[in-house]
Amino acid sequence: MDNDELKKHREDVLRRHREQCKKCKEVPPQCEVERILSRIGKEVTFTYPGNEGIKRGILKDRMVIESVNEVGAVPYWDVVDLMEFKEEKEPWLRIGYYRMPRERLVFGGQTSITETISIWKKILVNTAREKKWFRDILEEVMKELKK
């Protein structure tokens, strides 16, 4: 996707969200999910531990799921990010989260696993082969998708 396509994609994602979000209609200008989604098309940066370097890329797409945090009063949102790095042959996937202590939205996925799509596939396939409970989850997901 070039920059114009990426901007159009971000606007489409935000428009679809606004159509479904009651909070966006009640609380201008943006709800928390809209703020999280608005990062699509922006730079992502990884600073590896020690002297391993820095990696910069673009957030190509994002899914946001509101999480339930029964333990405390701090709200959480889980995110699944699709990212692109110029020096990489394939996209990367990251699963992380945001939280909002004291009315401030904070990214909390600094220590999340971020890997290429092929490594995620390997993780999912190998785990599903070895762990029945995980395979059951994936089978239920596939049933839901067929509905």
C-alpha positions as CSV (number, residue, x, y, z in Angstrom):
1,M,0.0,0.0,0.0
2,D,1.3,3.4,-0.8
3,N,0.7,6.4,1.4
4,D,-2.6,7.4,-0.2
5,E,-4.0,3.9,-0.1
6,L,-2.9,3.6,3.6
7,K,-4.7,6.9,4.5
8,K,-7.8,5.7,2.7
9,H,-7.6,2.4,4.5
10,R,-7.2,4.1,7.9
11,E,-10.2,6.4,7.1
12,D,-12.3,3.3,6.1
13,V,-11.4,1.5,9.4
14,L,-12.2,4.6,11.4
15,R,-15.5,5.1,9.5
16,R,-16.6,1.5,10.1
17,H,-15.8,1.9,13.8
18,R,-17.7,5.2,14.2
19,E,-20.8,3.6,12.5
20,Q,-20.8,0.9,15.3
21,C,-19.6,2.8,18.3
22,K,-22.2,4.4,20.6
23,K,-19.4,6.2,22.5
24,C,-18.1,8.0,19.3
25,K,-21.6,9.4,18.8
26,E,-21.8,10.6,22.4
27,V,-18.3,11.8,23.2
28,P,-16.7,14.0,20.6
29,P,-14.1,14.1,19.2
30,Q,-12.8,10.5,19.7
31,C,-13.4,7.4,21.9
32,E,-10.4,5.4,23.0
33,V,-10.8,2.8,20.3
34,E,-10.8,5.5,17.6
35,R,-7.6,6.9,19.1
36,I,-6.0,3.5,19.1
37,L,-7.1,2.8,15.5
38,S,-5.9,6.3,14.3
39,R,-2.3,5.0,14.6
40,I,-2.8,3.0,11.4
41,G,-0.4,4.3,8.8
42,K,2.0,5.8,11.4
43,E,5.6,4.7,12.2
44,V,6.2,1.8,14.7
45,T,9.6,1.6,16.4
46,F,11.3,-1.3,18.2
47,T,14.3,-0.8,20.4
48,Y,15.8,-4.2,21.0
49,P,17.5,-4.9,24.3
50,G,21.2,-4.1,24.7
51,N,23.0,-3.3,21.5
52,E,20.7,-5.3,19.2
53,G,19.5,-2.1,17.4
54,I,16.3,-0.3,16.4
55,K,13.7,-1.4,13.8
56,R,11.4,1.1,12.2
57,G,8.3,0.4,10.1
58,I,4.7,1.3,9.4
59,L,1.6,0.1,11.1
60,K,-0.4,-1.2,8.1
61,D,-3.6,-2.4,10.0
62,R,-4.9,-3.0,13.5
63,M,-7.8,-4.8,15.2
64,V,-8.9,-3.5,18.7
65,I,-10.8,-5.6,21.2
66,E,-12.0,-4.2,24.4
67,S,-10.7,-6.3,27.3
68,V,-12.3,-7.1,30.6
69,N,-10.2,-6.2,33.6
70,E,-12.0,-7.4,36.7
71,V,-8.9,-7.0,38.9
72,G,-8.8,-3.2,38.8
73,A,-10.5,-0.1,37.5
74,V,-8.0,0.5,34.7
75,P,-9.5,-0.2,31.3
76,Y,-7.6,-2.3,28.7
77,W,-7.8,-2.9,25.0
78,D,-6.1,-5.8,23.2
79,V,-4.6,-5.0,19.7
80,V,-3.5,-7.2,16.8
81,D,-1.2,-5.2,14.6
82,L,0.0,-5.9,11.0
83,M,3.3,-4.1,10.4
84,E,5.7,-3.7,7.5
85,F,9.4,-3.1,7.5
86,K,11.3,-2.1,4.4
87,E,14.2,-4.5,5.1
88,E,11.9,-7.5,5.6
89,K,10.4,-9.7,2.9
90,E,7.1,-10.4,4.7
91,P,4.8,-8.5,7.1
92,W,5.1,-8.8,10.9
93,L,2.3,-9.4,13.4
94,R,2.2,-8.1,16.9
95,I,-0.3,-8.8,19.7
96,G,-0.2,-6.2,22.4
97,Y,-2.5,-4.0,24.5
98,Y,-3.3,-0.5,25.6
99,R,-4.4,0.6,29.0
100,M,-5.7,3.8,30.4
101,P,-4.6,4.7,33.9
102,R,-5.7,8.1,35.1
103,E,-7.3,9.1,31.8
104,R,-4.1,8.6,29.8
105,L,-4.0,6.0,27.0
106,V,-0.7,4.0,27.2
107,F,0.7,1.4,24.9
108,G,1.6,-1.7,26.9
109,G,2.9,-4.2,24.4
110,Q,6.6,-3.4,24.7
111,T,7.4,-6.9,25.8
112,S,4.9,-8.6,23.5
113,I,5.9,-11.1,20.9
114,T,6.4,-9.6,17.4
115,E,7.2,-12.0,14.6
116,T,6.9,-12.4,10.8
117,I,3.6,-14.0,9.5
118,S,5.5,-17.3,8.8
119,I,6.8,-17.5,12.4
120,W,3.3,-16.8,13.7
121,K,1.9,-19.6,11.5
122,K,4.6,-22.0,12.8
123,I,3.8,-21.0,16.4
124,L,0.0,-21.6,15.8
125,V,0.4,-24.8,13.9
126,N,3.0,-26.4,16.3
127,T,1.0,-25.3,19.4
128,A,-2.3,-26.7,17.9
129,R,-0.5,-30.0,17.1
130,E,0.9,-30.3,20.6
131,K,-1.9,-28.9,22.7
132,K,-5.5,-30.1,22.4
133,W,-6.9,-27.1,24.3
134,F,-5.3,-24.7,21.8
135,R,-6.5,-26.8,18.8
136,D,-10.0,-26.7,20.3
137,I,-9.9,-22.9,20.4
138,L,-8.8,-22.7,16.8
139,E,-11.6,-25.1,15.8
140,E,-14.2,-23.0,17.6
141,V,-12.8,-19.9,15.8
142,M,-13.2,-21.6,12.4
143,K,-16.8,-22.6,13.3
144,E,-17.6,-19.0,14.2
145,L,-16.1,-17.8,10.9
146,K,-18.4,-20.1,9.0
147,K,-21.5,-18.6,10.5
